[in-house]
């Protein structure tokens, strides 16, 4: 990447532009919250009051996290719309066909747009799984499982849910097999734990052959375009809307 000051290109959309930026996914975005009805609690029954108050708090916390996710999405989409011409992210160099030119269509502003798009995309994936975790906390409280939130929490919640509500259990248990969910998980794991797919890697591939020898090959590298990320992010918003559609009747009520 060329030498530039990315802060020269850091901008927030104007207030009137936010809805325009989100218009493509407004139907899904409008579903990303639970209804929180005013409730009264029997303070003479400490246990029931405790669960009711805690459930209301967790519903509100889920909605707040969803709002954060939407804000995050708006920011990454804003930078995407400024222009990131990376569908063709490499081409033969004009000086020599034996050399590779990366991001041949980029001007300085495009490098900055890509940086900020990638910056907000990485945090989007983290927030996505924060919402998934919040959903299991809601299930734990709504069904009064009283499972302590530590290692193995989700599996313990699912185990009890299988007995308490088989329909909801079947839906949540199947989520990790959903193709969109799997792609979100793959992107998130690589962004957080491995080498970021929104950066061009070294191009070096090492393979151990059947005879024990090591084969090393060099290529132009691997890179995931901003369009591929945005497509998955759009699909993930639809998935979240579907998740809430399939759980809200279970989790909102008394």
Backbone as numpy.savetxt, mean C-alpha at the origin, in Angstrom:
# Nx Ny Nz CAx CAy CAz Cx Cy Cz
21.24 9.03 -11.48 20.40 10.22 -11.48 21.27 11.47 -11.48
20.83 12.50 -12.23 21.62 13.71 -12.33 21.61 14.46 -11.01
22.55 15.40 -10.90 22.66 16.19 -9.68 21.60 17.29 -9.70
20.67 17.25 -8.77 19.61 18.25 -8.69 19.16 18.41 -7.26
18.52 19.52 -6.98 17.95 19.78 -5.65 16.47 19.45 -5.71
16.11 18.29 -5.20 14.72 17.84 -5.30 13.75 18.77 -4.59
14.25 19.52 -3.60 13.38 20.41 -2.85 12.89 21.58 -3.71
13.59 21.86 -4.80 13.11 22.88 -5.73 11.82 22.46 -6.40
11.55 21.16 -6.38 10.37 20.62 -7.07 9.32 20.10 -6.09
9.53 20.30 -4.81 8.57 19.82 -3.81 7.39 20.78 -3.74
6.20 20.27 -4.03 5.00 21.09 -4.03 3.83 20.31 -3.43
2.88 21.05 -2.88 1.62 20.45 -2.45 0.52 20.94 -3.39
-0.40 20.07 -3.74 -1.49 20.52 -4.62 -2.32 21.61 -3.94
-2.88 22.47 -4.74 -3.81 23.47 -4.21 -5.07 22.77 -3.71
-5.74 23.39 -2.74 -6.91 22.78 -2.12 -7.94 22.36 -3.15
-8.18 23.21 -4.15 -9.21 22.91 -5.14 -8.80 21.79 -6.10
-7.53 21.40 -6.08 -7.05 20.36 -7.00 -7.12 18.95 -6.42
-7.31 18.83 -5.11 -7.24 17.51 -4.49 -8.29 16.55 -5.04
-9.53 17.00 -5.13 -10.59 16.12 -5.64 -10.36 15.77 -7.10
-9.83 16.71 -7.87 -9.53 16.44 -9.28 -8.46 15.35 -9.41
-7.45 15.39 -8.56 -6.38 14.40 -8.61 -6.90 13.00 -8.30
-7.87 12.92 -7.39 -8.38 11.62 -6.93 -9.58 11.12 -7.73
-10.00 11.86 -8.74 -11.29 11.57 -9.38 -11.36 10.16 -9.98
-10.23 9.63 -10.44 -10.24 8.30 -11.06 -10.66 7.21 -10.09
-10.37 7.41 -8.81 -10.65 6.36 -7.81 -11.63 6.84 -6.75
-12.42 7.85 -7.05 -13.28 8.45 -6.03 -14.30 7.45 -5.49
-14.82 6.53 -6.33 -15.81 5.57 -5.86 -15.23 4.67 -4.78
-14.01 4.19 -5.00 -13.37 3.33 -3.99 -12.97 4.13 -2.76
-12.44 5.33 -2.98 -12.01 6.16 -1.85 -13.17 6.48 -0.92
-14.34 6.73 -1.49 -15.51 7.07 -0.67 -15.98 5.91 0.21
-15.50 4.72 -0.07 -15.89 3.55 0.73 -14.90 3.23 1.85
-13.80 3.98 1.92 -12.72 3.61 2.84 -12.92 4.16 4.24
-14.06 3.85 4.82 -14.30 4.24 6.22 -15.46 3.43 6.77
-15.47 3.30 8.08 -16.58 2.68 8.79 -17.46 3.77 9.38
-18.76 3.48 9.48 -19.67 4.40 10.16 -19.50 4.24 11.66
-19.48 5.35 12.36 -19.36 5.32 13.83 -20.61 5.99 14.39
-21.52 5.18 14.89 -22.78 5.71 15.41 -22.61 6.10 16.88
-23.31 7.16 17.30 -23.27 7.51 18.74 -23.81 6.36 19.57
-23.12 6.04 20.64 -23.52 4.91 21.48 -23.52 5.31 22.94
-24.34 4.63 23.68 -24.31 4.77 25.14 -23.81 3.47 25.72
-23.09 3.58 26.83 -22.49 2.40 27.43 -22.94 2.29 28.89
-23.21 1.06 29.28 -23.62 0.78 30.66 -22.37 0.78 31.55
-22.14 1.88 32.23 -20.92 1.99 33.03 -20.96 1.06 34.24
-22.14 0.52 34.55 -22.23 -0.43 35.66 -21.75 -1.82 35.24
-21.68 -2.03 33.94 -21.14 -3.28 33.42 -19.80 -2.96 32.78
-18.75 -3.03 33.58 -17.44 -2.58 33.12 -16.95 -3.29 31.88
-17.22 -4.59 31.79 -16.68 -5.36 30.67 -17.33 -4.93 29.36
-18.65 -4.82 29.34 -19.35 -4.42 28.12 -18.98 -3.00 27.73
-18.92 -2.11 28.72 -18.55 -0.72 28.44 -17.14 -0.64 27.88
-16.25 -1.44 28.43 -14.86 -1.44 27.97 -14.77 -1.79 26.49
-15.46 -2.88 26.08 -15.39 -3.30 24.69 -16.06 -2.29 23.77
-17.16 -1.70 24.20 -17.85 -0.71 23.38 -17.00 0.53 23.15
-16.40 1.03 24.20 -15.54 2.22 24.08 -14.32 1.91 23.22
-13.73 0.75 23.44 -12.54 0.37 22.67 -12.88 0.19 21.19
-14.05 -0.41 20.89 -14.44 -0.60 19.50 -14.64 0.75 18.80
-15.30 1.69 19.48 -15.49 3.01 18.89 -14.15 3.68 18.60
-13.22 3.56 19.55 -11.89 4.14 19.35 -11.21 3.52 18.14
-11.27 2.20 18.01 -10.57 1.52 16.92 -11.22 1.80 15.57
-12.55 1.95 15.52 -13.20 2.35 14.28 -12.72 3.74 13.85
-12.63 4.65 14.81 -12.15 5.99 14.50 -10.69 5.94 14.06
-9.88 5.14 14.70 -8.47 5.03 14.34 -8.32 4.45 12.93
-9.15 3.47 12.59 -9.12 2.92 11.23 -9.43 4.01 10.23
-10.49 4.78 10.49 -10.86 5.86 9.56 -9.76 6.90 9.43
-9.09 7.21 10.53 -7.98 8.17 10.48 -6.83 7.63 9.63
-6.55 6.35 9.80 -5.49 5.73 8.99 -5.87 5.71 7.51
-7.16 5.47 7.23 -7.63 5.48 5.85 -7.48 6.88 5.24
-7.77 7.90 6.03 -7.59 9.28 5.56 -6.12 9.55 5.24
-5.23 9.06 6.10 -3.79 9.21 5.85 -3.40 8.53 4.54
-3.96 7.35 4.30 -3.66 6.62 3.06 -4.13 7.41 1.84
-5.32 7.99 1.93 -5.87 8.77 0.82 -4.99 10.00 0.57
-4.55 10.65 1.64 -3.66 11.80 1.50 -2.36 11.38 0.82
-1.83 10.26 1.25 -0.61 9.71 0.66 -0.81 9.43 -0.83
-1.95 8.82 -1.16 -2.26 8.53 -2.56 -2.35 9.81 -3.38
-3.00 10.83 -2.83 -3.14 12.09 -3.56 -1.79 12.69 -3.90
-0.85 12.61 -2.96 0.48 13.18 -3.20 1.23 12.42 -4.29
1.23 11.09 -4.22 1.96 10.33 -5.24 1.32 10.51 -6.61
-0.02 10.59 -6.65 -0.71 10.78 -7.92 -0.41 12.16 -8.50
-0.29 13.16 -7.63 0.01 14.52 -8.09 1.35 14.55 -8.81
2.35 13.88 -8.24 3.67 13.86 -8.89 3.67 13.01 -10.15
2.88 11.94 -10.14 2.74 11.13 -11.35 2.19 11.97 -12.49
1.19 12.78 -12.19 0.54 13.59 -13.23 1.43 14.73 -13.72
2.45 15.08 -12.96 3.40 16.10 -13.42 4.26 15.58 -14.57
4.33 14.25 -14.68 5.07 13.66 -15.78 6.26 12.84 -15.35
6.22 11.52 -15.67 7.35 10.62 -15.41 7.46 9.70 -16.63
8.16 10.10 -17.67 8.22 9.31 -18.90 9.20 8.14 -18.81
8.85 7.16 -17.95 9.78 6.05 -17.72 9.28 4.72 -18.28
8.24 4.74 -19.13 7.84 3.49 -19.76 8.98 2.95 -20.62
9.70 3.85 -21.28 10.96 3.50 -21.95 12.08 3.99 -21.04
12.55 3.09 -20.19 13.51 3.52 -19.18 14.97 3.28 -19.58
15.18 2.66 -20.73 16.54 2.57 -21.27 16.46 2.48 -22.79
17.54 2.87 -23.43 17.62 2.82 -24.89 19.10 2.84 -25.27
19.46 2.37 -26.48 20.85 2.47 -26.92 21.30 3.94 -26.94
22.50 4.17 -26.52 23.05 5.51 -26.49 23.21 6.06 -27.91
22.98 7.35 -28.06 23.14 7.98 -29.37 24.61 7.98 -29.79
25.52 8.03 -28.82 26.94 8.06 -29.14 27.47 6.69 -29.57
26.94 5.64 -28.93 27.46 4.30 -29.22 26.35 3.27 -28.97
26.08 2.44 -29.96 25.04 1.42 -29.83 25.42 0.36 -28.80
26.69 0.32 -28.42 27.14 -0.65 -27.42 26.89 -0.15 -26.00
26.49 1.09 -25.88 26.24 1.68 -24.56 24.75 1.89 -24.36
24.35 1.95 -23.10 22.94 2.12 -22.75 22.72 3.50 -22.14
21.67 4.14 -22.57 21.25 5.40 -21.96 20.00 5.13 -21.13
20.05 5.47 -19.84 18.90 5.27 -18.97 18.03 6.52 -18.94
16.72 6.28 -18.86 15.73 7.36 -18.85 15.98 8.36 -19.99
15.94 7.87 -21.22 16.31 8.72 -22.36 15.38 9.91 -22.57
14.16 9.85 -22.06 13.20 10.93 -22.28 13.14 11.92 -21.10
13.99 11.73 -20.13 13.91 12.54 -18.91 14.58 13.90 -19.09
13.91 14.92 -18.52 14.53 16.20 -18.23 14.72 16.28 -16.73
15.35 17.35 -16.25 15.62 17.45 -14.82 14.36 17.30 -13.99
13.26 17.93 -14.41 12.02 17.88 -13.63 11.49 16.46 -13.49
11.75 15.63 -14.49 11.23 14.26 -14.43 11.94 13.43 -13.36
13.22 13.66 -13.16 13.94 12.97 -12.09 13.35 13.36 -10.73
13.01 14.64 -10.58 12.42 15.10 -9.32 11.03 14.50 -9.14
10.24 14.48 -10.21 8.90 13.89 -10.12 8.97 12.42 -9.74
9.92 11.70 -10.34 10.09 10.28 -10.01 10.51 10.10 -8.56
11.40 10.96 -8.08 11.82 10.85 -6.69 10.63 10.99 -5.75
9.85 12.05 -5.94 8.74 12.29 -5.01 7.63 11.26 -5.18
7.37 10.82 -6.39 6.40 9.75 -6.61 6.84 8.49 -5.86
8.11 8.14 -5.98 8.63 6.94 -5.31 8.60 7.09 -3.80
8.91 8.28 -3.33 8.92 8.56 -1.89 7.53 8.31 -1.30
6.51 8.84 -1.92 5.14 8.67 -1.40 4.59 7.28 -1.69
5.05 6.65 -2.76 4.59 5.29 -3.05 5.07 4.31 -1.97
6.31 4.46 -1.55 6.84 3.57 -0.52 6.03 3.67 0.77
5.70 4.88 1.17 4.91 5.03 2.40 3.46 4.58 2.20
2.96 4.66 0.96 1.61 4.16 0.68 1.51 2.67 1.02
2.50 1.90 0.60 2.45 0.45 0.83 2.53 0.13 2.32
3.29 0.89 3.06 3.36 0.69 4.50 2.00 1.00 5.14
1.37 2.09 4.71 0.06 2.46 5.26 -1.01 1.42 4.89
-0.90 0.84 3.70 -1.86 -0.18 3.30 -1.89 -1.32 4.31
-0.72 -1.82 4.67 -0.69 -2.94 5.60 -0.97 -2.50 7.03
-0.75 -1.21 7.32 -1.21 -0.70 8.61 -2.73 -0.79 8.73
-3.44 -0.52 7.62 -4.90 -0.66 7.62 -5.33 -2.11 7.78
-4.63 -3.01 7.12 -4.96 -4.43 7.27 -4.78 -4.87 8.72
-3.69 -4.44 9.35 -3.47 -4.77 10.76 -4.60 -4.19 11.63
-5.00 -2.96 11.34 -6.08 -2.32 12.12 -7.38 -3.12 12.01
-7.61 -3.69 10.83 -8.82 -4.49 10.63 -8.86 -5.67 11.59
-7.72 -6.33 11.79 -7.69 -7.47 12.70 -7.83 -7.05 14.16
-7.37 -5.85 14.48 -7.62 -5.33 15.83 -9.11 -5.09 16.03
-9.79 -4.61 14.99 -11.24 -4.42 15.08 -11.96 -5.75 15.31
-11.55 -6.77 14.56 -12.16 -8.10 14.72 -11.92 -8.61 16.14
-10.71 -8.45 16.63 -10.36 -8.92 17.97 -11.23 -8.26 19.03
-11.49 -6.97 18.87 -12.29 -6.25 19.86 -13.78 -6.55 19.69
-14.26 -6.51 18.44 -15.68 -6.71 18.20 -16.16 -8.08 18.71
-15.33 -9.10 18.51 -15.72 -10.45 18.91 -15.22 -10.81 20.31
-14.64 -9.82 20.98 -14.21 -9.98 22.39 -13.25 -11.17 22.55
-12.30 -11.31 21.62 -11.34 -12.40 21.71 -10.29 -12.15 22.79
-9.97 -10.90 23.03 -8.97 -10.51 24.04 -7.60 -11.12 23.77
-7.22 -11.16 22.50 -5.91 -11.67 22.12 -4.89 -10.53 22.22
-3.79 -10.79 22.87 -2.76 -9.77 23.04 -2.06 -9.49 21.72
-1.90 -8.21 21.34 -1.27 -7.87 20.06 0.24 -8.05 20.08
0.68 -9.25 19.79 2.11 -9.54 19.70 2.31 -10.57 18.60
3.50 -11.13 18.49 3.84 -12.05 17.42 2.78 -13.14 17.27
2.30 -13.34 16.04 1.29 -14.35 15.77 -0.13 -13.87 15.97
-0.31 -12.57 16.17 -1.62 -11.99 16.49 -2.67 -12.33 15.44
-2.37 -12.08 14.17 -3.37 -12.28 13.11 -3.80 -13.75 13.04
-2.87 -14.66 13.10 -3.23 -16.08 13.04 -4.08 -16.51 14.23
-3.81 -15.94 15.39 -4.61 -16.27 16.57 -6.03 -15.72 16.44
-6.14 -14.51 15.87 -7.47 -13.93 15.64 -8.25 -14.80 14.65
-7.60 -15.21 13.57 -8.27 -16.04 12.57 -8.71 -17.38 13.15
-7.90 -17.95 13.99 -8.25 -19.25 14.58 -9.53 -19.15 15.40
-9.65 -18.08 16.19 -10.88 -17.91 16.98 -12.06 -17.50 16.10
-11.77 -16.72 15.06 -12.83 -16.25 14.18 -13.46 -17.40 13.40
-12.68 -18.43 13.11 -13.22 -19.58 12.39 -14.40 -20.20 13.12
-14.37 -20.15 14.42 -15.46 -20.68 15.24 -16.56 -19.64 15.41
-16.18 -18.39 15.61 -17.14 -17.33 15.92 -17.92 -16.86 14.70
-17.28 -16.82 13.53 -17.95 -16.29 12.32 -17.24 -16.88 11.10
-17.74 -18.04 10.66 -17.07 -18.77 9.58 -17.05 -17.97 8.27
-18.13 -17.22 7.99 -18.19 -16.45 6.75 -17.12 -15.39 6.69
-16.97 -14.62 7.79 -15.94 -13.59 7.84 -14.55 -14.22 7.84
-14.42 -15.34 8.52 -13.14 -16.06 8.54 -12.73 -16.46 7.13
-13.66 -17.05 6.37 -13.33 -17.50 5.02 -12.89 -16.33 4.14
-13.54 -15.18 4.29 -13.18 -14.02 3.48 -11.79 -13.52 3.82
-11.52 -13.34 5.11 -10.22 -12.81 5.52 -9.10 -13.82 5.27
-9.38 -15.08 5.48 -8.37 -16.11 5.27 -7.92 -16.17 3.81
-8.84 -15.84 2.89 -8.53 -15.92 1.46 -7.79 -14.69 0.95
-7.74 -13.61 1.71 -7.14 -12.36 1.24 -5.70 -12.53 0.74
-4.82 -13.21 1.47 -3.43 -13.33 1.00 -3.29 -14.04 -0.33
-4.33 -14.75 -0.77 -4.29 -15.44 -2.07 -4.81 -14.56 -3.20
-5.35 -13.40 -2.85 -5.84 -12.47 -3.87 -4.65 -11.93 -4.67
-4.76 -11.91 -5.99 -3.62 -11.51 -6.84 -3.17 -10.08 -6.58
-4.12 -9.19 -6.34 -3.76 -7.80 -6.04 -3.04 -7.73 -4.71
-3.58 -8.42 -3.71 -2.96 -8.44 -2.38 -1.54 -8.98 -2.46
-1.35 -10.04 -3.25 -0.01 -10.63 -3.37 0.98 -9.65 -4.01
0.51 -8.90 -4.99 1.40 -7.94 -5.64 1.72 -6.78 -4.70
0.72 -6.32 -3.94 0.96 -5.27 -2.94 2.00 -5.76 -1.93
1.84 -6.99 -1.48 2.77 -7.56 -0.51 4.18 -7.67 -1.08
4.27 -8.09 -2.34 5.58 -8.21 -2.99 6.28 -6.85 -3.08
5.53 -5.84 -3.55 6.10 -4.50 -3.65 6.54 -3.98 -2.28
5.69 -4.16 -1.30 5.99 -3.64 0.04 7.22 -4.32 0.62
7.30 -5.64 0.50 8.44 -6.37 1.06 9.75 -5.95 0.39
9.71 -5.78 -0.92 10.93 -5.37 -1.61 11.30 -3.92 -1.28
10.32 -3.04 -1.21 10.60 -1.64 -0.89 11.18 -1.49 0.50
10.67 -2.26 1.45 11.06 -2.10 2.85 12.26 -2.97 3.22
12.28 -4.20 2.73 13.26 -5.17 3.24 14.38 -5.51 2.25
14.11 -5.34 0.94 15.09 -5.79 -0.04 15.58 -4.61 -0.88
15.79 -4.85 -2.16 16.22 -3.78 -3.06 15.00 -3.18 -3.73
14.91 -1.86 -3.72 13.71 -1.18 -4.19 13.52 -1.35 -5.70
12.36 -1.88 -6.10 12.13 -2.10 -7.53 11.91 -0.81 -8.32
11.75 0.33 -7.63 11.64 1.60 -8.35 13.01 2.25 -8.57
14.06 1.47 -8.36 15.43 1.86 -8.70 15.99 0.82 -9.68
16.77 1.26 -10.64 17.40 0.31 -11.56 18.48 -0.45 -10.81
18.40 -1.77 -10.82 19.38 -2.54 -10.06 20.69 -2.68 -10.84
21.61 -3.42 -10.27 22.96 -3.53 -10.84 22.99 -4.24 -12.18
21.96 -5.06 -12.44 21.95 -5.85 -13.67 22.75 -7.13 -13.57
23.34 -7.39 -12.41 24.16 -8.59 -12.23 23.30 -9.72 -11.66
23.32 -10.85 -12.34 22.58 -12.03 -11.90 23.56 -13.18 -11.69
23.47 -13.79 -10.51 24.35 -14.92 -10.19 23.51 -16.20 -10.10
23.97 -17.25 -10.77 23.25 -18.52 -10.79 24.23 -19.66 -10.56
23.87 -20.58 -9.67 24.68 -21.78 -9.45 24.21 -22.87 -10.41
25.10 -23.32 -11.27 24.77 -24.32 -12.28 24.73 -25.72 -11.67
24.09 -26.69 -12.36 23.99 -28.06 -11.84 25.33 -28.69 -11.51
26.39 -28.30 -12.25 27.70 -28.90 -11.99 28.46 -28.18 -10.87
27.79 -27.21 -10.22 28.41 -26.52 -9.10 29.11 -25.22 -9.45
29.32 -25.00 -10.75 29.96 -23.75 -11.15 28.99 -22.58 -10.99
29.54 -21.38 -10.86 28.73 -20.17 -10.72 28.74 -19.38 -12.02
27.56 -19.05 -12.50 27.42 -18.27 -13.72 27.01 -16.84 -13.33
27.73 -15.87 -13.84 27.42 -14.47 -13.59 27.11 -13.79 -14.91
25.95 -13.17 -14.99 25.56 -12.47 -16.21 25.26 -11.02 -15.89
25.43 -10.17 -16.90 25.18 -8.74 -16.73 24.17 -8.29 -17.78
23.15 -7.55 -17.33 22.12 -7.04 -18.24 21.92 -5.55 -17.99
20.91 -4.98 -18.62 20.61 -3.55 -18.40 20.04 -3.30 -17.01
19.66 -4.38 -16.33 19.09 -4.24 -15.00 17.59 -4.47 -14.99
17.02 -4.37 -13.84 15.57 -4.51 -13.67 15.02 -3.24 -13.04
13.80 -2.90 -13.44 13.20 -1.65 -12.97 11.69 -1.77 -13.11
10.96 -1.29 -12.13 9.50 -1.25 -12.19 9.07 0.17 -12.47
8.32 0.38 -13.55 7.94 1.72 -13.96 6.90 2.32 -13.01
6.81 3.63 -13.04 5.83 4.32 -12.21 4.41 3.93 -12.60
4.19 3.64 -13.88 2.86 3.22 -14.33 2.47 1.87 -13.72
3.44 0.96 -13.61 3.17 -0.34 -12.99 2.81 -0.18 -11.52
3.53 0.70 -10.84 3.21 0.96 -9.44 1.81 1.56 -9.30
1.51 2.56 -10.13 0.21 3.24 -10.00 -0.93 2.28 -10.30
-0.75 1.40 -11.27 -1.79 0.43 -11.58 -2.07 -0.46 -10.37
-1.03 -0.93 -9.71 -1.21 -1.76 -8.53 -1.82 -0.97 -7.38
-1.43 0.28 -7.22 -2.00 1.13 -6.16 -3.49 1.34 -6.41
-3.87 1.58 -7.67 -5.29 1.73 -7.99 -6.05 0.44 -7.67
-5.47 -0.70 -8.05 -6.11 -1.99 -7.73 -6.22 -2.19 -6.23
-5.23 -1.73 -5.49 -5.25 -1.92 -4.03 -6.33 -1.06 -3.38
-6.61 0.10 -3.92 -7.71 0.93 -3.41 -9.05 0.22 -3.62
-9.21 -0.39 -4.79 -10.42 -1.16 -5.06 -10.53 -2.34 -4.08
-9.41 -2.98 -3.81 -9.41 -4.11 -2.88 -9.80 -3.66 -1.48
-9.25 -2.54 -1.02 -9.61 -2.03 0.31 -11.09 -1.71 0.38
-11.64 -1.12 -0.69 -13.08 -0.83 -0.71 -13.89 -2.12 -0.59
-13.43 -3.17 -1.27 -14.12 -4.46 -1.20 -14.01 -5.06 0.20
-12.85 -4.91 0.82 -12.66 -5.44 2.18 -13.64 -4.78 3.15
-13.77 -3.47 3.05 -14.68 -2.77 3.96 -16.12 -3.14 3.65
-16.48 -3.28 2.37 -17.83 -3.72 2.00 -18.17 -5.06 2.63
-17.19 -5.93 2.72 -17.42 -7.29 3.22 -17.27 -7.43 4.73
-16.87 -6.37 5.40 -16.68 -6.47 6.85 -17.48 -5.46 7.65
-17.98 -4.40 7.02 -18.57 -3.32 7.79 -19.82 -3.75 8.54
-20.69 -4.59 7.94 -21.88 -5.04 8.64 -21.51 -5.85 9.88
-20.36 -6.51 9.84 -19.93 -7.31 10.97 -19.32 -6.45 12.07
-18.63 -5.38 11.69 -17.80 -4.65 12.64 -18.42 -3.33 13.13
-19.40 -2.79 12.44 -19.98 -1.53 12.86 -21.04 -1.68 13.94
-21.78 -2.80 13.90 -22.94 -2.95 14.76 -22.61 -3.21 16.20
-23.68 -3.30 16.99 -23.51 -3.56 18.43 -22.99 -4.98 18.64
